[in-house]
C-alpha cells in the first residue's frame, strides 16, 4: 500500500502544470513583513458570508461544478472552504481563484511545473525562502492557497488593481495576453466560476 501511494505521488507530481518564468524580486521591508504576517496566520479556514445560508448555497453550487475534478465530497468541500477563506482574506474573488487554479494545476495538489512551481496555485519555491520558512510545505493545500493568494494580492497592489497585469506577473509573462486570457476565460466562460446565485453576498474582506 505504501509503495502504491508513493508511486501515485510521483506520477501526480510528474504531470505537467502551467507556470511561467516568474522571477524572484527584491521586496521592501514593509512589503515582506506584511506578506510574512499573512502567511503566518494559522486561523482555521471557514466560509466567510454575512448569512450562513448563503455560504451553504455557494458551497453546494461550487461543489457541483468541481465534482468531476474531485469526486470525494469531503475533500472537495474542504478545498472549496479553504479557497473561499484564503481568497476573501486577501481581498480576492474566490471564483477568480478557482479559475486560476483550474488553469495552473487543474486542481492537482501535487502538480509540479517545468520550472518547479508547486501545488494547486503553482507557487514558486523562492517564495518559501523570501516570505516563509523551511517548514512551509507548498504541497500542503492550506499553505499553497495562503501563499498563492498572498502573492496575487501583492501583484494586484503593485499594479494598482489591474487584474490583467497582475495575472501576467503571477505567471511570469507580464505583457503577454495568453495567460491572463486563460484565467479570465476559466473564471467567466469555460468553467463559469463567476456565476453564483444572485442573492449570495460574501464578505469582501477578513480582518487579520
C-alpha contacts under 8 A as a table, 3 or more apart, distances in Angstrom:
res1	aa1	res2	aa2	distance
1	X	4	X	5.05
1	X	5	X	6.19
2	X	5	X	5.08
2	X	6	X	6.18
3	X	6	X	5.06
3	X	7	X	6.20
4	X	7	X	5.11
4	X	8	X	6.12
5	X	8	X	5.03
5	X	9	X	6.15
6	X	9	X	5.07
6	X	10	X	6.26
7	X	10	X	5.18
7	X	11	X	6.12
8	X	11	X	5.08
8	X	12	X	6.10
9	X	12	X	5.22
9	X	13	X	5.97
9	X	110	X	7.24
10	X	13	X	5.10
10	X	14	X	6.01
11	X	14	X	5.21
11	X	15	X	6.58
12	X	15	X	5.45
12	X	108	X	7.57
12	X	110	X	6.00
12	X	111	X	6.36
13	X	110	X	4.85
13	X	111	X	4.78
13	X	112	X	5.51
14	X	111	X	6.94
14	X	112	X	6.38
15	X	111	X	6.26
15	X	112	X	6.87
15	X	113	X	7.90
16	X	111	X	6.88
16	X	112	X	6.34
16	X	113	X	5.42
16	X	114	X	6.79
17	X	104	X	6.09
17	X	105	X	5.24
17	X	106	X	7.90
17	X	111	X	6.02
17	X	112	X	5.91
17	X	113	X	4.53
17	X	114	X	7.34
17	X	122	X	7.81
18	X	103	X	6.88
18	X	104	X	4.81
18	X	105	X	6.46
18	X	113	X	6.07
18	X	122	X	7.74
19	X	22	X	7.93
19	X	104	X	6.49
19	X	113	X	5.96
19	X	114	X	7.62
19	X	115	X	7.16
19	X	117	X	6.51
19	X	122	X	6.59
19	X	171	X	5.67
19	X	172	X	7.64
20	X	115	X	7.43
20	X	171	X	4.78
20	X	172	X	4.83
20	X	173	X	6.18
21	X	115	X	7.12
21	X	171	X	6.86
21	X	172	X	4.61
21	X	173	X	6.83
22	X	124	X	7.70
22	X	169	X	6.97
22	X	170	X	6.81
22	X	171	X	5.88
22	X	172	X	3.62
22	X	173	X	7.29
23	X	172	X	6.75
24	X	126	X	6.54
24	X	127	X	7.70
27	X	31	X	6.12
27	X	32	X	5.68
28	X	31	X	5.26
28	X	32	X	6.05
29	X	32	X	5.17
29	X	33	X	5.97
30	X	33	X	5.15
30	X	34	X	6.17
31	X	34	X	5.16
31	X	35	X	6.18
32	X	35	X	5.18
32	X	36	X	6.00
32	X	130	X	7.65
32	X	131	X	6.23
33	X	36	X	5.07
33	X	37	X	6.11
33	X	131	X	7.85
34	X	37	X	5.11
34	X	38	X	6.32
35	X	38	X	5.03
35	X	39	X	6.22
35	X	131	X	6.38
35	X	150	X	6.58
35	X	151	X	7.95
35	X	154	X	7.97
36	X	39	X	5.07
36	X	40	X	6.14
36	X	131	X	5.03
36	X	132	X	6.42
37	X	40	X	5.22
37	X	41	X	6.59
38	X	41	X	5.60
38	X	146	X	7.78
38	X	150	X	6.92
38	X	208	X	7.70
39	X	131	X	7.58
39	X	132	X	7.01
39	X	143	X	7.86
39	X	146	X	6.15
39	X	147	X	6.35
39	X	150	X	7.38
41	X	208	X	7.60
45	X	81	X	6.49
45	X	82	X	5.18
45	X	85	X	5.48
45	X	86	X	7.32
46	X	81	X	5.68
46	X	82	X	6.64
46	X	84	X	7.58
46	X	85	X	5.65
47	X	55	X	6.16
47	X	81	X	5.54
47	X	82	X	7.78
47	X	84	X	6.08
47	X	85	X	5.77
48	X	55	X	7.20
48	X	84	X	7.20
48	X	85	X	6.28
48	X	88	X	7.35
48	X	202	X	6.32
48	X	203	X	5.89
48	X	206	X	7.73
49	X	52	X	6.04
49	X	54	X	6.65
49	X	55	X	5.64
49	X	201	X	6.66
49	X	202	X	4.48
49	X	203	X	5.23
50	X	54	X	7.79
50	X	201	X	7.03
50	X	202	X	6.35
50	X	203	X	6.11
51	X	54	X	5.34
51	X	55	X	6.74
51	X	201	X	7.87
52	X	55	X	5.02
52	X	56	X	6.46
53	X	56	X	5.13
53	X	57	X	6.32
54	X	57	X	5.06
54	X	58	X	6.17
54	X	199	X	7.64
54	X	200	X	5.15
54	X	201	X	7.00
54	X	202	X	7.87
55	X	58	X	5.12
55	X	59	X	6.09
55	X	200	X	7.61
55	X	202	X	7.70
56	X	59	X	5.11
56	X	60	X	6.09
57	X	60	X	5.17
57	X	61	X	6.24
57	X	197	X	7.79
57	X	200	X	7.71
58	X	61	X	5.27
58	X	62	X	6.10
58	X	196	X	6.79
58	X	197	X	7.45
58	X	200	X	7.21
59	X	62	X	5.30
59	X	63	X	5.79
59	X	77	X	7.02
59	X	80	X	7.01
59	X	81	X	7.54
60	X	63	X	5.10
60	X	64	X	6.25
61	X	64	X	5.27
61	X	65	X	6.62
61	X	196	X	7.25
62	X	65	X	5.17
62	X	66	X	6.24
62	X	80	X	7.54
62	X	193	X	7.67
63	X	66	X	5.11
63	X	67	X	5.95
63	X	73	X	7.94
63	X	76	X	6.53
63	X	77	X	6.50
63	X	80	X	7.41
64	X	67	X	5.30
65	X	68	X	7.34
65	X	191	X	7.99
66	X	69	X	5.45
66	X	70	X	6.14
66	X	71	X	7.97
66	X	76	X	7.31
67	X	70	X	5.13
67	X	71	X	5.00
67	X	72	X	7.67
67	X	73	X	7.75
67	X	76	X	7.34
68	X	71	X	5.82
69	X	106	X	7.85
69	X	107	X	7.02
70	X	73	X	7.67
70	X	75	X	7.41
70	X	76	X	5.79
70	X	107	X	7.93
71	X	76	X	7.22
72	X	75	X	5.56
72	X	76	X	6.03
73	X	76	X	5.15
73	X	77	X	6.15
74	X	77	X	5.40
74	X	78	X	6.05
75	X	78	X	4.97
75	X	79	X	6.07
76	X	79	X	5.22
76	X	80	X	6.21
77	X	80	X	5.05
77	X	81	X	6.00
78	X	81	X	5.25
78	X	82	X	6.31
79	X	82	X	5.14
79	X	83	X	6.13
79	X	141	X	7.56
80	X	83	X	5.01
80	X	84	X	6.07
81	X	84	X	5.20
81	X	85	X	6.18
82	X	85	X	5.15
82	X	86	X	6.02
82	X	142	X	6.69
82	X	145	X	7.56
83	X	86	X	5.35
83	X	87	X	5.84
83	X	94	X	6.33
83	X	97	X	7.26
83	X	98	X	7.52
83	X	145	X	6.72
84	X	87	X	5.38
84	X	88	X	5.94
84	X	94	X	5.11
85	X	88	X	5.26
85	X	89	X	6.12
86	X	89	X	5.32
86	X	90	X	6.27
86	X	145	X	6.52
86	X	146	X	5.84
86	X	149	X	6.47
87	X	90	X	5.21
87	X	91	X	6.29
87	X	92	X	4.84
87	X	93	X	6.19
87	X	94	X	5.12
87	X	97	X	6.76
87	X	149	X	5.89
88	X	91	X	5.00
88	X	92	X	5.44
88	X	93	X	6.57
88	X	94	X	6.50
88	X	203	X	7.24
88	X	204	X	5.80
88	X	205	X	5.46
88	X	206	X	6.31
89	X	92	X	7.50
89	X	204	X	7.70
89	X	205	X	5.20
89	X	206	X	4.36
89	X	207	X	6.86
89	X	208	X	7.62
90	X	149	X	6.18
90	X	150	X	6.20
90	X	153	X	6.14
90	X	205	X	7.05
90	X	206	X	7.64
91	X	153	X	7.26
91	X	204	X	6.09
91	X	205	X	5.40
91	X	206	X	7.83
92	X	96	X	7.33
92	X	97	X	7.45
92	X	149	X	7.59
92	X	153	X	7.24
92	X	204	X	7.71
93	X	96	X	5.21
93	X	97	X	6.62
93	X	204	X	7.96
94	X	97	X	5.08
94	X	98	X	6.30
95	X	98	X	4.87
95	X	99	X	6.28
95	X	187	X	6.43
95	X	193	X	5.17
95	X	194	X	5.41
96	X	99	X	5.05
96	X	100	X	6.25
96	X	183	X	7.75
96	X	184	X	7.59
96	X	187	X	5.47
96	X	193	X	7.23
96	X	194	X	7.06
97	X	100	X	4.94
97	X	101	X	6.15
97	X	149	X	7.77
98	X	101	X	5.19
98	X	102	X	6.15
98	X	187	X	7.13
98	X	193	X	6.78
99	X	102	X	5.03
99	X	103	X	6.40
99	X	183	X	5.55
99	X	184	X	7.12
99	X	185	X	7.88
99	X	186	X	4.85
99	X	187	X	4.42
99	X	191	X	7.50
99	X	193	X	6.48
100	X	103	X	5.22
100	X	104	X	5.95
100	X	121	X	7.20
100	X	183	X	5.23
100	X	186	X	7.46
100	X	187	X	7.52
101	X	104	X	4.98
101	X	105	X	5.66
101	X	106	X	6.17
101	X	107	X	5.96
101	X	120	X	5.85
101	X	121	X	5.40
102	X	105	X	5.96
102	X	106	X	4.34
102	X	107	X	5.90
102	X	183	X	7.91
102	X	186	X	7.03
103	X	106	X	5.96
103	X	182	X	6.76
103	X	183	X	6.08
103	X	186	X	7.14
104	X	120	X	7.06
104	X	121	X	6.09
104	X	122	X	6.22
105	X	108	X	5.38
105	X	109	X	7.65
105	X	111	X	6.03
105	X	119	X	7.05
105	X	120	X	5.42
105	X	121	X	6.69
105	X	122	X	6.81
106	X	120	X	7.64
107	X	120	X	5.67
108	X	111	X	5.43
108	X	119	X	6.83
108	X	120	X	5.81
109	X	119	X	4.89
109	X	120	X	5.00
109	X	139	X	6.28
109	X	140	X	7.70
109	X	141	X	6.78
110	X	118	X	6.90
110	X	119	X	5.02
110	X	120	X	7.25
110	X	139	X	5.83
111	X	118	X	5.84
111	X	119	X	5.01
111	X	120	X	6.83
111	X	122	X	7.48
112	X	115	X	7.99
112	X	116	X	5.77
112	X	117	X	5.55
112	X	118	X	4.77
112	X	119	X	6.50
112	X	122	X	7.24
113	X	116	X	5.10
113	X	117	X	5.15
113	X	118	X	6.73
113	X	122	X	7.40
114	X	117	X	7.52
116	X	124	X	6.48
116	X	125	X	7.23
117	X	122	X	4.68
117	X	123	X	5.01
117	X	124	X	4.30
117	X	125	X	6.56
118	X	121	X	7.21
118	X	122	X	4.39
118	X	123	X	5.13
118	X	124	X	6.32
118	X	125	X	7.39
118	X	138	X	6.21
118	X	139	X	6.52
119	X	122	X	4.98
119	X	123	X	6.69
119	X	138	X	6.22
119	X	139	X	5.03
119	X	140	X	7.72
119	X	141	X	7.65
119	X	144	X	6.39
120	X	139	X	7.76
120	X	141	X	7.29
120	X	144	X	6.66
120	X	145	X	7.24
121	X	144	X	6.51
121	X	145	X	6.52
121	X	148	X	5.60
122	X	144	X	7.92
122	X	148	X	7.54
123	X	127	X	7.30
123	X	138	X	7.08
123	X	144	X	6.88
123	X	147	X	7.09
123	X	148	X	6.10
124	X	127	X	5.98
124	X	128	X	7.77
125	X	128	X	5.36
125	X	129	X	7.10
125	X	138	X	7.72
126	X	129	X	5.17
126	X	130	X	6.26
127	X	130	X	4.99
127	X	131	X	5.79
127	X	132	X	6.74
127	X	147	X	7.91
128	X	131	X	5.84
128	X	132	X	4.46
128	X	133	X	5.69
128	X	134	X	7.04
128	X	136	X	6.77
128	X	138	X	7.88
129	X	132	X	5.51
129	X	133	X	5.74
129	X	134	X	7.27
130	X	133	X	7.94
132	X	136	X	6.58
133	X	136	X	5.74
134	X	137	X	7.72
136	X	143	X	6.78
137	X	140	X	5.43
137	X	143	X	6.58
137	X	144	X	7.63
138	X	141	X	7.59
138	X	143	X	5.95
138	X	144	X	4.96
139	X	143	X	7.47
139	X	144	X	6.32
140	X	143	X	5.34
140	X	144	X	5.94
141	X	144	X	5.30
141	X	145	X	6.21
142	X	145	X	5.30
142	X	146	X	6.09
143	X	146	X	5.14
143	X	147	X	6.13
144	X	147	X	5.22
144	X	148	X	5.95
145	X	148	X	5.03
145	X	149	X	5.94
146	X	149	X	5.44
146	X	150	X	6.04
147	X	150	X	5.18
147	X	151	X	6.05
148	X	151	X	5.18
148	X	152	X	6.20
149	X	152	X	5.16
149	X	153	X	6.07
150	X	153	X	5.14
150	X	154	X	6.20
151	X	154	X	4.97
151	X	155	X	6.36
151	X	170	X	7.51
152	X	155	X	5.09
152	X	156	X	6.17
152	X	166	X	6.88
152	X	167	X	7.38
152	X	170	X	6.33
153	X	156	X	5.02
153	X	157	X	6.22
154	X	157	X	5.15
154	X	158	X	6.33
155	X	158	X	4.97
155	X	159	X	6.15
155	X	166	X	4.95
155	X	167	X	7.75
155	X	169	X	6.63
155	X	170	X	7.02
156	X	159	X	5.07
156	X	160	X	5.91
156	X	161	X	4.92
156	X	162	X	6.27
156	X	163	X	6.27
156	X	165	X	7.95
156	X	166	X	5.06
157	X	160	X	4.95
157	X	161	X	6.02
158	X	161	X	7.78
158	X	166	X	7.74
159	X	162	X	5.30
159	X	163	X	7.68
159	X	165	X	6.57
159	X	166	X	6.08
161	X	166	X	7.75
162	X	165	X	5.64
162	X	166	X	6.14
163	X	166	X	4.91
163	X	167	X	6.01
164	X	167	X	5.38
164	X	168	X	6.44
164	X	180	X	5.67
165	X	168	X	4.92
165	X	169	X	6.30
165	X	174	X	6.19
165	X	175	X	7.12
165	X	180	X	7.76
166	X	169	X	5.10
166	X	170	X	6.19
166	X	174	X	7.88
167	X	170	X	4.90
167	X	171	X	6.29
167	X	174	X	7.71
167	X	179	X	7.34
167	X	180	X	5.51
168	X	171	X	5.30
168	X	172	X	5.94
168	X	173	X	4.87
168	X	174	X	4.05
168	X	175	X	6.65
168	X	176	X	6.98
168	X	177	X	7.80
168	X	179	X	6.61
168	X	180	X	6.06
169	X	172	X	4.86
169	X	173	X	6.07
169	X	174	X	5.05
170	X	173	X	7.74
171	X	174	X	7.58
171	X	179	X	7.09
173	X	176	X	5.69
173	X	179	X	7.36
176	X	179	X	7.26
177	X	180	X	5.80
177	X	181	X	6.00
178	X	181	X	5.33
178	X	182	X	6.23
179	X	182	X	5.05
179	X	183	X	6.37
180	X	183	X	5.24
180	X	184	X	6.01
181	X	184	X	5.13
181	X	185	X	5.75
182	X	185	X	5.03
182	X	186	X	6.13
183	X	186	X	5.11
183	X	187	X	6.07
184	X	187	X	4.96
184	X	188	X	6.00
184	X	189	X	7.79
185	X	188	X	5.29
185	X	189	X	5.01
185	X	190	X	5.89
185	X	191	X	7.90
186	X	189	X	5.67
186	X	190	X	4.89
186	X	191	X	5.15
186	X	192	X	6.40
186	X	193	X	7.03
187	X	190	X	7.25
187	X	191	X	6.37
187	X	192	X	5.48
187	X	193	X	4.89
187	X	194	X	5.49
188	X	191	X	6.96
188	X	192	X	4.58
188	X	193	X	6.10
188	X	194	X	5.23
188	X	195	X	7.54
189	X	192	X	4.63
189	X	193	X	7.79
192	X	195	X	5.97
193	X	196	X	7.69
196	X	200	X	7.28
197	X	200	X	5.65
203	X	206	X	7.37
